Every structure is written in C-alpha cells, then in structure tokens.
Amino acid sequence: MTEPSELTQLRNVVARARELIEEGHHSTSGPCETCKAFIVLINSVPPSVPEPPNDAKTLNEMMAEIVEFEHGKGWQPNDNRFLESLALLHSEISEALEAYRDKDWGSVRESDGKPEGVTSELADTFIRLLSTWAQFLTPLGHDLEEQYERKMAYNRTRPYRHGGRTI
C-alpha cells in the first residue's frame, strides 16, 4: 500500500479541522480567533483536485509496459547507444515544436487514425524517455521514481523563479 499523497493528507487535515470547529471545542459560543483565521484559510483552498484513479500506473509500471511492448514489436533489444537515444528524444521534441507551429494541439490523421499533434508528440517523448531510462539507467541501478522524488524535493527548496531567467 502506498502512502497517501500530499493532497490526500491536506484533505484529511482540512476535514478534521472542520469537524473540530463544527463540534465546538470552545467553552464560549462561536469559534475562537484562531479558528476564525483557520476557517478563512481553509475556505481559501481552491476547489479540490481529483485524486488520480487507484488503478493509475506508476512510472516503473509504465516503463515495464513499454519494454514489453518494444520486445513484442522487435524494437528491443537494439544496439542504440545512449547518445543516439538522446537524439531520438530530441527528434520527438522537435516534432512537438513543428506541430505547435502548425497549431495542431491534437488531431487524428484521417487516412489511418494515427494520433498527431503536440499531445501525441509529447506522449511519444515520454514513451521514448521511459524506454531510454529502462535501457540505460535501470541496469545501472537508477530508479526513475526515486530520482523524480529526489529532484522534486530539491526543486521545492529553490527560490521562486530561481536563476533570474525569464523562461
């Protein structure tokens, strides 16, 4: 069983706080100043974002699915080198750029039903990224989910718009 997400934890805290306020833990009538301030805070929380479905795949499950798919379609094993795989990732990003320039956010080719556009090309980028990770980094003991959590934890410590860049 996985630990609850930060969003789930926040929802639980807010729900419990509302219960306490409604139960009236005060000896006087109405909420105290602290509770009033907390009520303002909870009411400022944006509408809830739906939790991902319980059957959502983890990054590692998606990676395993891609590896199995590539083996079944004859794309693995291959003799790609790491730099070639990075160039192929770049080619998918370039295709997304070209789709954007054509103002094609997501379309379907009529002749064969192939998804096209920015959405499809970024999905291809993600698939190729997971494939590249599986081929080159997993064998070295690098776990994508661990690295994601590690990098996000570090990014949270960085100042707002760090580095002084505009993009």
C-alpha positions as CSV (number, residue, x, y, z in Angstrom):
1,M,0.0,0.0,0.0
2,T,1.3,3.4,-0.9
3,E,1.4,6.4,1.4
4,P,-1.3,9.0,0.9
5,S,-0.4,11.8,-1.4
6,E,0.2,15.3,-0.1
7,L,-3.2,16.3,-1.5
8,T,-4.9,13.4,0.4
9,Q,-3.1,14.4,3.6
10,L,-4.1,18.0,3.2
11,R,-7.7,17.0,2.6
12,N,-7.7,14.8,5.7
13,V,-6.3,17.7,7.8
14,V,-8.9,20.2,6.5
15,A,-11.7,17.7,7.1
16,R,-10.6,17.0,10.7
17,A,-10.2,20.8,11.3
18,R,-13.7,21.4,10.0
19,E,-15.0,18.6,12.3
20,L,-13.3,20.2,15.3
21,I,-14.7,23.6,14.5
22,E,-18.2,22.3,14.0
23,E,-18.0,20.2,17.2
24,G,-17.3,23.5,19.0
25,H,-14.2,22.8,21.1
26,H,-14.7,26.2,22.8
27,S,-16.2,27.0,26.2
28,T,-17.7,30.1,24.8
29,S,-20.1,30.5,21.9
30,G,-18.7,30.5,18.4
31,P,-15.2,29.9,17.2
32,C,-12.1,31.5,18.8
33,E,-9.9,33.9,16.8
34,T,-7.5,31.1,15.9
35,C,-10.4,29.0,14.5
36,K,-11.8,32.0,12.6
37,A,-8.4,32.5,11.0
38,F,-8.2,28.8,10.1
39,I,-11.7,29.0,8.6
40,V,-10.6,31.8,6.4
41,L,-7.5,29.7,5.4
42,I,-9.5,26.5,4.6
43,N,-12.1,28.5,2.6
44,S,-9.2,29.9,0.5
45,V,-8.1,26.5,-0.5
46,P,-9.0,26.1,-4.2
47,P,-11.7,23.5,-5.2
48,S,-10.4,20.0,-4.8
49,V,-8.3,18.4,-7.5
50,P,-9.5,14.9,-8.1
51,E,-7.2,12.2,-6.8
52,P,-5.7,10.0,-9.6
53,P,-7.5,6.8,-10.1
54,N,-6.4,3.9,-7.8
55,D,-5.5,1.9,-10.9
56,A,-3.1,4.6,-12.2
57,K,0.2,3.1,-13.3
58,T,3.4,4.1,-11.6
59,L,6.3,5.3,-13.7
60,N,8.0,2.0,-13.2
61,E,4.9,0.1,-14.4
62,M,4.7,2.2,-17.5
63,M,8.4,1.6,-18.1
64,A,7.9,-2.1,-17.9
65,E,4.9,-2.0,-20.2
66,I,7.0,-0.1,-22.8
67,V,9.8,-2.5,-22.6
68,E,7.4,-5.5,-23.0
69,F,5.8,-3.7,-26.0
70,E,9.1,-2.9,-27.6
71,H,10.2,-6.5,-27.3
72,G,6.9,-7.7,-28.8
73,K,7.3,-5.2,-31.8
74,G,11.0,-6.1,-32.4
75,W,12.4,-2.8,-31.2
76,Q,14.3,-4.3,-28.3
77,P,16.9,-5.5,-27.8
78,N,18.7,-2.9,-30.0
79,D,22.2,-1.6,-30.4
80,N,21.3,2.0,-29.8
81,R,23.9,3.9,-27.9
82,F,22.9,6.4,-25.2
83,L,23.7,9.5,-27.4
84,E,21.5,8.0,-30.2
85,S,18.7,7.6,-27.8
86,L,19.1,11.2,-26.6
87,A,19.0,12.3,-30.3
88,L,15.7,10.3,-30.7
89,L,14.3,12.1,-27.7
90,H,15.2,15.4,-29.2
91,S,13.6,14.4,-32.5
92,E,10.3,13.8,-30.7
93,I,10.5,17.2,-29.0
94,S,11.2,18.7,-32.5
95,E,8.1,17.0,-33.8
96,A,6.1,18.6,-31.0
97,L,7.6,22.0,-31.9
98,E,6.6,21.5,-35.6
99,A,3.1,20.5,-34.5
100,Y,2.8,23.6,-32.4
101,R,4.0,25.8,-35.3
102,D,1.2,24.2,-37.3
103,K,-1.3,25.0,-34.5
104,D,-2.0,21.2,-34.2
105,W,-2.6,20.6,-30.5
106,G,-4.0,17.2,-31.1
107,S,-5.5,15.7,-34.2
108,V,-6.0,12.3,-35.9
109,R,-4.8,11.6,-39.4
110,E,-7.9,10.6,-41.4
111,S,-6.1,8.0,-43.6
112,D,-5.1,5.7,-40.8
113,G,-6.3,7.1,-37.5
114,K,-2.8,7.9,-36.3
115,P,-2.8,10.5,-33.4
116,E,-0.8,13.6,-34.3
117,G,-0.1,17.0,-32.9
118,V,1.6,18.4,-29.8
119,T,-0.2,16.0,-27.5
120,S,0.8,12.9,-29.5
121,E,4.4,14.0,-29.9
122,L,4.9,14.8,-26.2
123,A,3.4,11.4,-25.4
124,D,6.0,9.9,-27.8
125,T,8.7,11.9,-26.0
126,F,7.5,10.4,-22.7
127,I,7.4,6.9,-24.1
128,R,10.9,7.3,-25.6
129,L,12.2,8.8,-22.3
130,L,10.9,5.8,-20.3
131,S,12.4,3.4,-22.9
132,T,15.8,5.2,-22.7
133,W,15.7,5.1,-18.9
134,A,14.9,1.3,-19.0
135,Q,17.7,0.6,-21.5
136,F,20.5,2.6,-20.0
137,L,19.8,3.7,-16.4
138,T,17.8,0.9,-14.8
139,P,20.6,-1.6,-15.5
140,L,22.9,0.8,-13.6
141,G,20.6,0.7,-10.6
142,H,18.9,4.0,-11.1
143,D,15.2,4.1,-10.2
144,L,13.1,6.7,-12.1
145,E,10.5,7.2,-9.3
146,E,13.2,7.6,-6.7
147,Q,15.1,10.1,-8.9
148,Y,11.8,12.0,-9.6
149,E,11.1,12.3,-5.8
150,R,14.7,13.3,-5.1
151,K,14.7,16.0,-7.8
152,M,11.3,17.4,-6.8
153,A,12.3,17.5,-3.1
154,Y,15.4,19.6,-4.1
155,N,13.3,21.8,-6.5
156,R,11.0,22.6,-3.6
157,T,13.9,24.2,-1.8
158,R,14.8,26.5,-4.6
159,P,13.6,30.1,-4.5
160,Y,10.8,31.5,-6.6
161,R,11.9,31.7,-10.3
162,H,15.5,31.0,-9.3
163,G,18.4,31.9,-11.5
164,G,16.9,35.2,-12.7
165,R,15.9,33.8,-16.1
166,T,12.7,34.8,-17.9
167,I,11.9,31.3,-19.3
